Amino acid sequence: MEQIPREKLEGVLSMFSLTGRVAVVTGGSRGLGRGMALALAAAGADVAPVSRTLSDLEVVAEEIHSLGRRALPVAADVTDEASVQAMVRRVVDEMGHVDILINSAGIVSLKPTIEFPVEEWQQILDVNLRGTFICCKEVGRAMLAANGTAVHKIVNMSSVRGLQGRANDPAYPASKGAINLLTKSLAIEWAQEGINVNAIAPTFIRTDLNAYMLDDDKTREWVLSRIPMGRVGQIWDLFGAVIFLTSRASDFVTGQTLYVDGGWTAA
């Protein structure tokens, strides 16, 4: 019978602690990004929320401070390599290191394909996919340069739409499907470099940005018909997944997409 060290059993819950860790969260000023930034802080991490609008980030920073953690709001454009490089330098200079990256910046637009401007399609790919790649590249560079034995964690935001297409939505599913494979490729490349790369793929999660859709009776009825659990997700439904994938509890997990969807993709 295999022997399990006593300290491993006694330290099970401590595996989920993020105390002493520093996290960068893009799209961190609102919605899912804000929620995950606060969850990381509640688990003990210091957090640098990132988006294009500093005033919005400062509100989130105050919320992080109220949880007893350090916060560094940084305005940056994830589609611009130089902007992301400057963001990473500032976080490392002021917070000492980066242990966790959450790529949550994203946009969506719905319209028939033949009416979909190429420029708008490209903008969605730029924010969702190019932005994720640039942030992985530049934060990954800082992680690779760091000393120590801690396992670093990158979590990309995918979607059930990365697995299932949708009419009148030619850009968003394409970007999320690509993120799933980018996640796998980076996980393989960095598997022996102390960087775990995974993705979270939610279904509809109620936020201020999509409340108007979910408050529409027809849309809500359709969404609920696709979710076996019979309810729309809430931001806090992501907390367990994000803490697991950013903590020592997931040290042997990499290259995976974790579906937080109430059973949507199982049906």
C-alpha positions in Angstrom: 0.0 0.0 0.0 1.3 3.4 -1.0 2.3 5.6 2.0 0.9 9.1 2.0 3.0 11.5 4.1 1.1 12.8 7.1 2.0 16.4 6.2 0.2 16.0 2.9 -3.0 15.1 4.6 -2.7 17.8 7.3 -2.0 20.4 4.6 -4.9 19.6 2.3 -6.8 22.9 2.9 -3.6 25.0 2.8 -3.1 23.8 -0.8 -5.8 26.2 -1.8 -4.3 29.3 -0.1 -2.9 32.0 -2.3 -1.1 33.9 0.5 2.1 35.5 -0.7 1.1 35.2 -4.4 0.7 38.0 -6.9 -1.9 37.9 -9.6 -2.5 39.9 -12.7 -6.1 39.9 -13.9 -6.9 41.4 -17.3 -10.5 42.6 -17.9 -10.3 43.2 -14.1 -12.5 46.3 -13.9 -15.9 44.7 -14.2 -17.8 41.5 -14.8 -16.1 38.1 -14.5 -12.6 39.7 -14.3 -13.6 41.9 -11.3 -15.2 38.9 -9.6 -12.2 36.7 -10.1 -9.8 39.4 -8.9 -11.8 39.7 -5.7 -11.9 35.9 -5.2 -8.1 35.7 -5.6 -7.7 38.5 -3.0 -10.1 36.7 -0.6 -7.9 33.6 -0.9 -4.8 35.6 0.0 -3.3 37.0 -3.2 -2.2 40.5 -3.9 -3.8 41.6 -7.2 -3.0 43.8 -10.1 -6.3 44.4 -12.0 -5.8 45.5 -15.6 -8.0 47.2 -18.1 -8.0 50.2 -20.3 -9.8 52.5 -17.9 -7.9 53.4 -14.7 -10.8 55.0 -12.9 -12.8 51.8 -13.1 -9.7 49.8 -11.8 -9.3 52.1 -8.9 -12.8 51.1 -7.6 -11.8 47.5 -7.8 -8.5 48.2 -6.1 -10.4 49.7 -3.1 -12.5 46.5 -2.9 -9.3 44.5 -2.9 -7.8 46.7 -0.1 -11.0 46.1 1.9 -10.1 42.4 1.8 -6.8 43.1 3.4 -4.7 42.6 0.3 -2.4 44.9 -1.8 -3.8 46.1 -5.1 -2.0 47.7 -8.1 -4.5 49.0 -10.7 -2.7 49.2 -14.1 -4.2 50.6 -17.3 -3.1 48.7 -20.3 -4.3 47.7 -23.8 -4.0 43.9 -24.0 -3.9 44.0 -27.8 -0.7 46.2 -27.8 2.5 44.4 -27.1 4.4 47.5 -25.8 1.5 48.3 -23.4 1.5 44.8 -22.0 5.3 44.8 -21.6 5.1 48.1 -19.6 2.3 46.6 -17.5 4.4 43.6 -16.6 7.4 45.7 -15.8 5.4 47.9 -13.4 3.8 44.9 -11.6 7.2 43.2 -11.2 8.8 46.5 -10.1 6.1 47.4 -7.5 4.9 44.0 -6.4 8.1 42.0 -6.8 6.9 39.1 -9.0 4.0 37.6 -10.8 2.7 34.2 -9.9 -0.7 34.1 -11.5 -2.2 35.4 -14.7 -5.9 35.5 -15.4 -6.8 36.4 -19.0 -10.3 37.7 -18.8 -10.4 40.6 -21.2 -12.9 39.8 -24.0 -15.6 41.2 -26.2 -18.5 39.8 -28.3 -20.8 40.9 -31.1 -23.7 39.1 -32.7 -25.0 39.6 -36.3 -25.4 37.5 -39.4 -22.1 36.6 -41.0 -22.8 38.3 -44.3 -23.4 41.5 -42.4 -20.4 41.1 -40.1 -17.7 43.7 -40.9 -14.3 42.2 -41.3 -12.9 45.0 -39.1 -15.3 44.0 -36.3 -14.4 40.3 -36.7 -10.8 41.2 -36.4 -11.3 43.4 -33.3 -12.9 40.5 -31.5 -10.1 38.2 -32.4 -7.6 40.9 -31.4 -9.0 41.4 -27.9 -9.9 37.8 -27.2 -7.1 35.8 -28.8 -4.3 38.2 -29.6 -4.7 39.8 -26.2 -4.5 36.4 -24.5 -1.5 35.4 -26.5 0.4 38.7 -25.8 -0.3 38.5 -22.0 0.7 34.9 -21.9 3.9 35.7 -23.7 4.9 38.7 -21.6 3.8 37.4 -18.2 5.2 34.0 -19.1 8.5 35.7 -19.8 8.5 37.2 -16.3 7.5 33.8 -14.8 10.3 32.0 -16.6 12.8 34.6 -15.4 11.7 34.2 -11.8 13.8 32.3 -9.2 12.3 29.8 -6.8 10.4 26.6 -6.9 6.8 27.9 -6.9 4.6 26.7 -9.7 3.2 29.6 -11.7 -0.4 29.6 -13.0 -2.0 30.9 -16.1 -5.8 30.7 -16.5 -7.3 31.7 -19.9 -11.0 32.5 -20.2 -12.7 30.3 -22.8 -16.4 29.6 -23.1 -18.8 26.9 -24.0 -18.8 28.7 -27.3 -15.2 27.4 -27.8 -16.7 23.9 -28.1 -20.1 24.7 -29.7 -20.8 27.1 -32.5 -23.7 29.5 -32.7 -25.5 31.2 -35.6 -24.9 34.9 -36.1 -21.7 34.6 -34.1 -18.8 34.0 -36.4 -16.1 35.7 -34.3 -16.5 34.9 -30.6 -16.6 31.1 -30.9 -13.7 31.2 -33.3 -11.6 33.2 -30.7 -12.6 30.9 -27.8 -11.9 27.7 -29.7 -8.5 29.0 -30.6 -7.9 29.9 -26.9 -8.5 26.2 -26.0 -5.7 25.1 -28.3 -3.4 27.9 -27.4 -3.9 26.8 -23.8 -2.8 23.2 -24.7 0.2 24.4 -26.7 1.5 26.6 -23.9 0.9 23.9 -21.3 3.0 21.5 -23.3 5.8 24.1 -23.9 6.0 25.2 -20.3 5.2 21.9 -18.5 8.7 21.5 -17.3 9.3 25.2 -16.7 7.1 25.6 -13.6 4.1 27.1 -15.4 0.7 25.5 -15.5 -1.7 26.7 -18.2 -5.4 25.9 -18.1 -8.7 27.5 -19.2 -12.1 28.0 -17.7 -15.1 27.8 -20.0 -18.3 29.1 -18.5 -21.8 29.2 -19.9 -24.0 32.3 -19.4 -22.9 34.0 -16.2 -25.0 36.9 -15.1 -23.2 40.3 -15.1 -24.2 43.9 -15.7 -23.1 43.5 -19.3 -25.4 40.7 -20.2 -28.3 41.3 -17.8 -30.4 42.8 -20.6 -30.2 39.6 -22.5 -31.0 37.3 -19.5 -33.9 39.6 -18.5 -35.5 39.0 -21.9 -38.1 36.2 -21.3 -37.4 34.4 -24.7 -33.6 34.5 -24.3 -33.7 33.4 -20.7 -36.1 30.5 -21.5 -33.7 29.3 -24.3 -30.7 29.6 -22.0 -32.3 27.7 -19.2 -33.4 25.0 -21.6 -29.8 24.3 -22.4 -28.6 24.1 -18.7 -29.5 20.9 -16.9 -29.1 22.5 -13.5 -31.9 24.8 -14.5 -30.4 28.2 -13.6 -28.1 30.8 -15.0 -24.6 31.0 -13.5 -23.5 33.7 -11.0 -20.1 35.2 -10.8 -19.3 33.3 -7.6 -19.9 30.0 -9.4 -16.4 30.6 -10.9 -14.7 31.1 -7.6 -14.0 27.5 -6.9 -12.6 26.8 -10.4 -10.3 29.9 -10.4 -9.0 29.2 -6.9 -8.3 25.6 -7.7 -6.5 26.4 -11.0 -4.4 29.1 -9.4 -3.4 27.3 -6.2 -1.0 24.4 -5.4 -4.1 22.1 -5.4 -3.7 22.0 -9.2 0.0 21.6 -9.5 -0.4 18.4 -11.6 -3.1 19.9 -13.8 -2.2 21.6 -17.1 -3.5 21.9 -20.6 -7.1 21.5 -19.5 -10.3 23.4 -20.1 -12.6 23.3 -17.1 -16.3 23.8 -18.0 -18.3 25.7 -15.5 -21.6 25.4 -17.2 -24.3 23.7 -15.1 -24.1 20.7 -17.4 -24.5 22.6 -20.7 -21.8 20.7 -22.5 -22.9 17.4 -21.0 -26.3 17.5 -22.5 
